Amino acid sequence: MDKQKRLTEIIMSAFILAVSTYLLQIAYTSKIRTKVQGMNSMAFPKAILYLLIALCLYVAITGVINLKKEKSLRRLDKKTSDQEKSPIIAKEVALSVGLIILYAIGWQFIGFILSSILFVFVESRILDPEKPWWHTMLVAAGYTLLVYFAFSMGFGVTFPEPIFAAIGI
């Protein structure tokens, strides 16, 4: 993996780690406490957030270790001293952070399903523009519908769908 992609991975992992830690703090301090079928209302979100934090830590730590290994290998190779300097923040990182913010805002205006399909599609195109657009759209739609039905039917979670509500669906 090239240096730019590794830096993007590390920065995005740190960003998601920070957001997940904040959400975990909210889950612990939230005054809303209900029990449904023997499970606290925040038990499942806490488990998911702990898993997300662990995965982000793993990706960030292995990324930093591999980046340091690559840096020491480049010092040994005198030919790499002519490399161009990369920007401080990769274009992909800036686009991804902006897209996450738009995705969160999109829930209120176009709902979970449409904003999730758009988010997964655009983010996938940013990270891997070589994939055919139809393949990316199928994955985005399939993933979104899987998550929607798993959480709405399996856990009874309701998602905001203002457009569907406006047209009576």
C-alpha positions in Angstrom: 0.0 0.0 0.0 1.4 3.4 -0.9 2.1 6.1 1.7 -0.9 8.3 0.8 -3.4 5.4 1.2 -1.9 4.4 4.5 -2.1 8.0 5.8 -5.7 8.2 4.7 -6.4 4.9 6.6 -4.8 6.2 9.7 -6.5 9.6 9.7 -9.9 8.1 9.0 -9.4 5.5 11.7 -8.5 8.3 14.2 -11.6 10.3 13.2 -14.0 7.3 13.5 -12.3 6.4 16.8 -12.9 9.9 18.2 -16.6 9.9 17.0 -17.1 6.3 18.5 -15.6 7.3 21.8 -17.9 10.4 22.0 -20.9 8.2 21.2 -19.9 5.7 23.8 -19.7 8.4 26.3 -23.2 9.5 25.4 -24.4 5.9 25.7 -23.1 5.7 29.2 -24.4 9.1 30.3 -27.8 9.0 28.6 -30.7 9.3 31.0 -32.9 7.2 28.8 -32.9 3.8 30.3 -35.4 1.2 29.2 -35.4 -2.6 29.4 -36.8 -4.5 26.5 -36.9 -8.3 26.8 -34.2 -8.4 29.4 -31.7 -6.1 27.6 -30.9 -2.5 28.4 -31.6 0.0 25.7 -27.9 0.9 25.3 -26.4 -2.5 25.6 -26.3 -3.3 21.9 -25.0 0.2 20.8 -22.3 0.0 23.5 -21.1 -3.4 22.2 -21.0 -2.1 18.6 -19.1 1.0 19.7 -16.6 -1.1 21.6 -16.1 -3.3 18.5 -15.7 -0.2 16.3 -13.2 1.3 18.7 -11.1 -1.9 18.8 -11.1 -2.2 15.0 -10.1 1.5 14.6 -7.3 1.1 17.1 -6.1 -2.0 15.3 -6.1 -0.3 11.9 -4.5 2.9 13.2 -1.7 1.1 15.2 -0.8 -1.4 12.4 -0.9 1.5 9.9 1.5 3.6 12.0 3.8 0.5 12.5 3.8 -0.2 8.7 4.4 3.4 7.9 7.4 3.5 10.2 8.7 0.3 8.6 8.3 1.8 5.1 10.0 5.0 6.2 13.0 3.1 7.5 13.2 1.1 4.3 13.1 4.4 2.3 16.1 5.7 4.3 18.1 2.7 3.2 17.2 3.2 -0.4 18.8 6.4 -1.6 16.8 6.4 -4.8 13.6 7.3 -3.1 14.9 10.7 -1.9 13.6 12.2 -5.2 10.0 11.4 -4.3 7.4 14.3 -4.4 6.0 15.5 -1.2 2.4 14.4 -0.4 -0.1 16.8 0.9 -0.7 17.0 4.7 -4.4 15.8 4.3 -5.2 13.5 1.5 -8.0 14.5 -0.8 -9.8 11.2 0.1 -9.7 12.0 3.8 -11.2 15.5 3.3 -13.9 14.1 1.0 -14.7 11.2 3.4 -15.0 13.5 6.4 -17.2 15.8 4.5 -19.3 12.9 3.2 -19.8 11.6 6.7 -21.1 15.0 7.8 -23.4 15.2 4.8 -24.6 11.6 5.5 -25.6 12.5 9.0 -27.5 15.6 7.8 -29.1 13.6 5.0 -30.9 11.4 7.5 -33.1 14.3 8.4 -34.0 15.4 4.9 -34.0 12.3 2.7 -34.0 9.5 5.3 -31.9 6.6 6.2 -32.3 4.4 3.1 -31.6 7.0 0.4 -28.8 8.8 2.3 -27.2 5.4 3.1 -27.3 4.2 -0.5 -25.8 7.6 -1.7 -23.2 7.5 1.1 -22.0 4.0 0.4 -22.0 4.5 -3.3 -20.0 7.8 -3.3 -17.6 6.7 -0.6 -16.9 3.5 -2.5 -16.3 5.5 -5.7 -13.9 7.7 -3.8 -11.9 4.8 -2.3 -12.0 2.6 -5.4 -12.9 4.5 -8.6 -11.9 1.5 -10.8 -14.9 -0.6 -9.8 -17.8 -0.4 -12.3 -20.5 2.0 -11.2 -23.3 -0.6 -11.5 -21.3 -3.0 -9.2 -20.9 -0.2 -6.6 -24.6 0.7 -6.8 -25.6 -2.9 -6.3 -23.3 -3.2 -3.2 -24.6 0.1 -1.8 -28.2 -0.8 -2.2 -27.7 -4.4 -1.0 -25.8 -3.3 2.1 -28.2 -0.6 3.0 -31.3 -2.9 2.7 -29.5 -5.6 4.7 -28.8 -3.1 7.5 -32.3 -1.6 7.3 -34.2 -4.9 7.5 -31.8 -6.4 10.1 -32.2 -3.5 12.5 -35.9 -2.6 11.8 -37.2 -6.1 11.8 -34.6 -7.8 14.0 -34.3 -5.1 16.7 -37.3 -3.0 16.2 -35.3 0.1 15.4 -37.2 2.9 13.5 -35.3 5.0 11.0 -36.1 8.5 9.8 -37.7 8.4 6.3 -39.1 11.9 5.7 -39.5 11.5 1.9 -41.4 8.2 2.2 -43.6 9.7 4.9 -44.3 12.7 2.7 -45.4 10.6 -0.2 -47.4 8.2 2.0 -45.2 5.1 1.9 
